């Protein structure tokens, strides 16, 4: 009777160990899928369903293995336990690698999306170049024509000196003579001063000094 009891205890321990592996594997798969879904934002539902289907198949296999252990000798039970443990470890490694690759791809997709959003936000903030203003053309100074008269004499009227002017060219007569006092103008030229034997005329920025005969 000791042998059946030993096999029963071994089978029970094996069954508990298998269930612990299964629970740990399921928890790891759930946490990894949940973390991957948070990073990517949109994780396909088909992948999660496939994982659940694989877990259900594994449960059915473990149940069959547990039932077969109860009818096998103790040595066979120990060997099957070791094989099952190795198979579970290999499956767990495959699942961890698949989840790690999926998580890396999801993180890369999320980073790309965030980078595109940053470029979209920064594009309107770029300042437009200031328009280049063409330099204003500097107006050329207006050229004042040369005086169309000449000084023909110096006179004194009411105690103030003045000059007599006549047309610059050709013959002139007495009625063409014009007496100009300082401050008065002939055409555009204003008599500024009488300096000795020189009459100083000014038009805008131009100055002419005409000799008094």
C-alpha positions as CSV (number, residue, x, y, z in Angstrom):
1,X,0.0,0.0,0.0
2,X,3.0,2.3,0.5
3,X,3.8,2.3,-3.3
4,X,0.3,3.5,-4.4
5,X,0.4,6.2,-1.7
6,X,3.8,7.3,-2.8
7,X,2.7,7.5,-6.5
8,X,-0.4,9.4,-5.4
9,X,1.7,11.9,-3.5
10,X,4.2,12.3,-6.4
11,X,1.4,12.8,-8.9
12,X,-0.3,15.4,-6.6
13,X,3.0,17.2,-6.2
14,X,3.6,17.0,-10.0
15,X,0.1,18.3,-10.7
16,X,0.6,21.3,-8.3
17,X,4.0,22.0,-9.9
18,X,2.5,22.0,-13.3
19,X,-0.3,24.3,-12.3
20,X,2.1,26.7,-10.7
21,X,4.1,26.8,-14.0
22,X,0.9,27.3,-15.9
23,X,-0.3,30.1,-13.7
24,X,3.1,31.9,-13.8
25,X,3.2,31.5,-17.6
26,X,-0.4,32.9,-17.9
27,X,0.4,35.9,-15.7
28,X,3.6,36.7,-17.6
29,X,1.7,36.5,-20.9
30,X,-1.1,38.7,-19.6
31,X,1.3,41.4,-18.1
32,X,3.4,41.5,-21.3
33,X,0.4,41.8,-23.6
34,X,-1.0,44.5,-21.3
35,X,2.3,46.5,-21.4
36,X,2.6,46.1,-25.1
37,X,-0.9,47.3,-25.6
38,X,-0.2,50.5,-23.5
39,X,2.9,51.3,-25.6
40,X,1.6,50.7,-29.0
41,X,-1.9,52.1,-28.4
42,X,-3.5,49.5,-30.7
43,X,-2.4,45.9,-30.3
44,X,-4.2,43.4,-32.6
45,X,-6.8,41.3,-30.8
46,X,-6.0,38.2,-32.9
47,X,-2.6,37.8,-31.2
48,X,-4.1,37.8,-27.7
49,X,-6.7,35.2,-28.8
50,X,-4.0,33.0,-30.2
51,X,-2.1,33.1,-26.9
52,X,-5.2,32.2,-25.0
53,X,-5.9,29.3,-27.3
54,X,-2.4,28.0,-26.9
55,X,-2.8,28.2,-23.1
56,X,-6.1,26.2,-23.3
57,X,-4.4,23.5,-25.3
58,X,-1.5,23.4,-22.8
59,X,-4.1,23.0,-19.9
60,X,-5.7,20.1,-21.7
61,X,-2.2,18.5,-22.2
62,X,-1.3,19.0,-18.6
63,X,-4.6,17.4,-17.4
64,X,-3.8,14.4,-19.6
65,X,-0.3,14.2,-18.3
66,X,-1.5,14.4,-14.7
67,X,-3.9,11.6,-15.2
68,X,-1.3,9.4,-16.9
69,X,1.1,10.1,-14.0
70,X,-1.3,8.6,-11.5
71,X,-1.1,5.2,-13.3
72,X,2.6,5.2,-14.0
73,X,5.5,4.0,-11.7
74,X,7.3,6.5,-9.6
75,X,10.5,6.4,-11.8
76,X,8.4,7.1,-14.9
77,X,6.6,9.9,-13.1
78,X,9.9,11.6,-12.2
79,X,11.2,11.4,-15.8
80,X,7.9,12.8,-17.2
81,X,8.1,15.6,-14.7
82,X,11.6,16.5,-15.9
83,X,10.5,16.4,-19.5
84,X,7.4,18.5,-18.9
85,X,9.5,21.0,-16.9
86,X,11.9,21.4,-19.8
87,X,9.1,21.7,-22.3
88,X,7.5,24.5,-20.2
89,X,10.8,26.3,-19.9
90,X,11.3,26.2,-23.6
91,X,7.8,27.4,-24.3
92,X,8.2,30.2,-21.7
93,X,11.5,31.3,-23.4
94,X,9.8,31.4,-26.8
95,X,6.9,33.5,-25.4
96,X,9.2,35.9,-23.6
97,X,11.2,36.4,-26.9
98,X,8.1,37.0,-28.9
99,X,6.7,39.5,-26.4
100,X,10.1,41.3,-26.3
101,X,10.2,41.7,-30.0
102,X,6.6,42.9,-30.2
103,X,7.3,45.4,-27.4
104,X,10.3,46.7,-29.2
105,X,8.3,47.2,-32.4
106,X,5.5,48.9,-30.5
107,X,7.9,51.3,-28.8
108,X,9.5,52.2,-32.1
109,X,6.1,52.9,-33.6
110,X,5.2,55.1,-30.6
111,X,8.4,57.0,-30.8
112,X,7.9,57.6,-34.6
113,X,4.4,58.9,-34.0
114,X,5.6,61.2,-31.2
115,X,8.4,62.6,-33.4
116,X,5.9,63.3,-36.2
117,X,3.7,65.2,-33.8
118,X,6.6,67.3,-32.6
119,X,7.5,68.2,-36.2
120,X,3.9,69.2,-36.8
121,X,3.8,71.4,-33.7
122,X,7.1,73.1,-34.5
123,X,6.4,73.8,-38.2
124,X,4.0,76.8,-37.6
125,X,6.4,78.3,-35.0
126,X,9.2,78.8,-37.5
127,X,9.4,82.5,-38.1
128,X,8.9,83.6,-41.7
129,X,12.0,85.5,-43.1
130,X,11.5,89.3,-43.0
131,X,10.9,90.7,-46.4
132,X,13.9,92.4,-47.9
133,X,13.1,96.1,-48.6
134,X,14.6,97.6,-51.6
135,X,16.6,100.7,-50.8
136,X,14.8,104.0,-51.6
137,X,16.4,105.8,-54.5
138,X,18.0,109.0,-53.3
139,X,16.6,111.8,-55.4
140,X,19.3,113.6,-57.3
141,X,19.6,117.3,-56.3
142,X,17.7,119.6,-58.6
143,X,20.2,121.4,-60.8
144,X,19.6,125.1,-60.9
145,X,20.4,126.7,-64.2
146,X,23.2,129.2,-64.3
147,X,22.2,132.8,-63.7
148,X,20.7,134.3,-66.8
149,X,22.0,137.7,-65.9
150,X,25.3,139.6,-65.2
151,X,26.2,142.3,-62.8
152,X,26.9,145.6,-64.6
153,X,27.4,148.0,-61.8
154,X,27.2,149.0,-58.1
155,X,24.7,151.6,-56.8
156,X,23.9,153.3,-53.6
157,X,20.2,153.9,-52.9
158,X,18.9,155.4,-49.6
159,X,22.2,154.7,-48.0
160,X,22.1,151.0,-49.0
161,X,24.4,149.3,-51.5
162,X,22.8,147.5,-54.4
163,X,23.8,146.0,-57.7
164,X,22.5,146.5,-61.2
165,X,22.0,143.4,-63.4
166,X,21.3,143.0,-67.1
167,X,20.8,140.0,-69.5
168,X,23.9,137.7,-69.5
169,X,24.2,137.6,-73.3
170,X,23.6,140.0,-76.2
171,X,23.2,143.7,-76.2
172,X,21.1,145.3,-73.5
173,X,19.4,148.6,-73.1
174,X,18.7,150.9,-70.1
175,X,15.2,149.6,-69.6
176,X,16.6,146.0,-69.2
177,X,18.7,147.0,-66.2
178,X,17.3,145.8,-62.9
179,X,18.5,147.1,-59.5
180,X,18.7,144.4,-56.8
181,X,19.1,144.9,-53.1
182,X,20.4,142.3,-50.7
183,X,17.5,139.8,-50.0
184,X,15.9,140.3,-53.4
185,X,15.9,137.7,-56.1
186,X,16.4,137.6,-59.9
187,X,14.7,134.4,-61.2
188,X,15.8,131.7,-58.7
189,X,18.9,133.6,-57.5
190,X,18.7,135.7,-54.4
191,X,21.3,138.3,-53.6
192,X,22.8,137.2,-50.3
193,X,25.4,139.9,-49.8
194,X,27.7,142.4,-51.5
195,X,31.3,141.6,-50.5
196,X,33.6,144.3,-51.8
197,X,33.6,144.1,-55.5
198,X,31.7,140.7,-55.5
199,X,28.0,140.1,-55.4
200,X,27.1,136.7,-53.7
201,X,23.9,135.1,-55.2
202,X,22.4,131.9,-53.8
203,X,19.8,129.4,-55.3
204,X,19.1,126.4,-53.0
205,X,22.4,124.8,-52.1
206,X,24.3,126.5,-54.9
207,X,26.2,129.7,-54.6
208,X,27.6,132.0,-57.3
209,X,30.0,134.9,-56.8
210,X,29.7,137.5,-59.6
211,X,32.2,140.2,-60.0
212,X,31.1,143.8,-59.9
213,X,32.8,145.9,-62.7
